[in-house]
Amino acid sequence: MHLNRATDIGLRILMLGATREDLLTIDELAESLVVPRHHLAKVVQRLQHMGLLETVRGRRGGVRLADVAREASVGGIVRELEGGTEVVDCDGDPACPLSRGGCLLRGALRRAQEAFYVSLDPITVGDLTAPPVRQVLLNLGRR
C-alpha cells in the first residue's frame, strides 16, 4: 500500500508538533519538513478541520498540536487523510473488465488495506515521537 503525499505530510506535521510547545509557522514547517509551502498549508488546514491542530491568527500566529492530537490513533488519522481511497481503482476510466465478473481481488485488497489500518490503530501520535526520533524532531529546522 502507498500513502498519498498529503497523508505523509500530515503525519510529519503532527509528529513535529507533538515535540514542540511553541507555535510553528507554515514557513517553519515547510522548511523543517522539506515540503512545498502550498502543499503543507493545505494539509495544515485539513488537520485543523480534523481537530488535530489549532491555528492562531495574526502577526505572531502559527499552528500547534491540539490537546487531543497526542493521543489520536495513527490508524484513524491515516483513514481520514486517505479519504476512503482503495488500493486499486476498479471503477476508473476505463473500468476494469473483471469487475463485472465477480472478481475476488477487490475484496481481498480491501481486507488487506483494513488490516494495514488496524495495525496502525493502537499507535498514537505521541508514540511516534518517542526517543530516538524525538531528538531528531526537536532539531529539525533549528540552526
C-alpha positions as CSV (number, residue, x, y, z in Angstrom):
1,M,0.0,0.0,0.0
2,H,1.2,3.5,-0.8
3,L,0.0,6.5,1.2
4,N,-0.8,9.7,-0.6
5,R,1.5,12.7,-0.2
6,A,-0.9,14.6,2.0
7,T,-1.1,11.8,4.5
8,D,2.7,11.6,4.6
9,I,3.0,15.3,5.2
10,G,0.2,15.3,7.7
11,L,1.8,12.6,9.9
12,R,5.1,14.5,9.8
13,I,3.4,17.8,10.8
14,L,1.8,16.0,13.7
15,M,5.0,14.4,14.8
16,L,6.9,17.7,14.7
17,G,4.0,19.5,16.5
18,A,4.0,16.8,19.2
19,T,7.6,17.7,20.2
20,R,7.2,21.4,20.2
21,E,5.4,23.7,22.7
22,D,5.8,26.9,20.7
23,L,3.7,28.0,17.7
24,L,5.1,26.8,14.4
25,T,4.6,28.9,11.2
26,I,3.7,27.4,7.9
27,D,7.1,28.6,6.6
28,E,9.0,26.9,9.5
29,L,7.1,23.7,9.0
30,A,7.7,23.7,5.2
31,E,11.4,24.3,5.7
32,S,11.8,21.8,8.5
33,L,9.9,19.0,6.8
34,V,11.3,19.9,3.3
35,V,7.8,20.2,1.8
36,P,6.5,22.8,-0.6
37,R,4.7,25.6,1.3
38,H,1.4,25.4,-0.6
39,H,1.1,21.6,-0.1
40,L,1.9,22.0,3.6
41,A,-0.7,24.8,4.0
42,K,-3.5,22.6,2.6
43,V,-2.6,19.8,4.9
44,V,-2.5,22.1,7.9
45,Q,-6.0,23.3,7.1
46,R,-7.2,19.7,6.8
47,L,-5.6,18.8,10.1
48,Q,-7.2,21.8,11.7
49,H,-10.6,20.7,10.4
50,M,-10.0,17.3,11.9
51,G,-9.4,18.9,15.3
52,L,-5.7,17.8,15.4
53,L,-4.1,21.3,15.0
54,E,-5.0,24.7,16.5
55,T,-4.3,27.8,14.5
56,V,-3.6,31.2,15.9
57,R,-4.0,34.2,13.5
58,G,-2.1,37.3,13.4
59,R,1.5,38.6,13.2
60,R,2.7,36.2,15.9
61,G,0.4,33.4,14.8
62,G,1.0,29.8,13.8
63,V,-0.1,26.3,14.5
64,R,0.2,24.0,17.4
65,L,-0.9,20.5,18.2
66,A,-4.4,20.3,19.7
67,D,-4.7,18.7,23.1
68,V,-6.4,15.6,21.8
69,A,-3.9,15.0,19.0
70,R,-1.1,13.4,21.0
71,E,-3.4,10.5,21.9
72,A,-5.0,10.3,18.4
73,S,-4.8,6.9,16.7
74,V,-2.5,6.9,13.7
75,G,-4.8,4.4,12.0
76,G,-7.7,6.8,12.4
77,I,-5.7,9.7,11.1
78,V,-4.5,7.7,8.1
79,R,-8.0,6.5,7.3
80,E,-9.3,10.1,7.4
81,L,-6.5,11.6,5.3
82,E,-6.6,8.8,2.7
83,G,-10.3,9.6,2.4
84,G,-11.6,6.1,1.6
85,T,-9.4,5.5,-1.4
86,E,-8.9,1.9,-2.4
87,V,-5.6,0.2,-3.2
88,V,-6.9,-0.3,-6.8
89,D,-9.4,1.7,-8.8
90,C,-11.7,-0.9,-10.3
91,D,-14.2,1.7,-11.3
92,G,-11.8,4.1,-13.0
93,D,-11.8,5.2,-16.6
94,P,-11.8,2.7,-18.2
95,A,-13.4,0.4,-15.6
96,C,-11.7,-2.9,-15.0
97,P,-13.5,-5.5,-17.2
98,L,-13.1,-8.1,-14.4
99,S,-15.3,-6.1,-12.0
100,R,-18.4,-7.4,-13.9
101,G,-17.4,-11.0,-13.5
102,G,-17.4,-11.2,-9.7
103,C,-13.6,-10.6,-9.3
104,L,-12.4,-11.5,-5.9
105,L,-9.3,-9.3,-6.0
106,R,-11.0,-6.1,-4.9
107,G,-12.4,-7.7,-1.8
108,A,-9.1,-9.2,-0.9
109,L,-7.3,-5.9,-1.3
110,R,-10.0,-4.1,0.8
111,R,-9.4,-6.7,3.6
112,A,-5.6,-6.2,3.3
113,Q,-6.0,-2.4,3.4
114,E,-8.2,-2.6,6.5
115,A,-5.6,-4.9,8.2
116,F,-3.0,-2.3,7.5
117,Y,-5.1,0.4,9.2
118,V,-5.9,-1.9,12.1
119,S,-2.2,-2.5,12.7
120,L,-1.8,1.3,13.0
121,D,-4.9,1.8,15.3
122,P,-3.1,1.2,18.6
123,I,-0.2,3.6,17.7
124,T,-0.7,7.2,18.8
125,V,0.9,10.4,17.5
126,G,2.7,10.6,20.9
127,D,4.1,7.1,20.3
128,L,5.7,8.3,17.1
129,T,7.7,10.9,18.9
130,A,9.4,8.7,21.4
131,P,13.2,8.5,21.6
132,P,15.4,8.4,19.5
133,V,13.2,10.2,16.9
134,R,12.2,12.8,19.4
135,Q,15.7,14.4,19.4
136,V,15.7,14.4,15.6
137,L,12.3,16.1,15.5
138,L,13.5,18.7,18.1
139,N,16.5,19.6,16.0
140,L,14.6,20.0,12.7
141,G,14.8,23.5,11.3
142,R,16.9,24.7,14.2
143,R,20.3,26.0,13.4
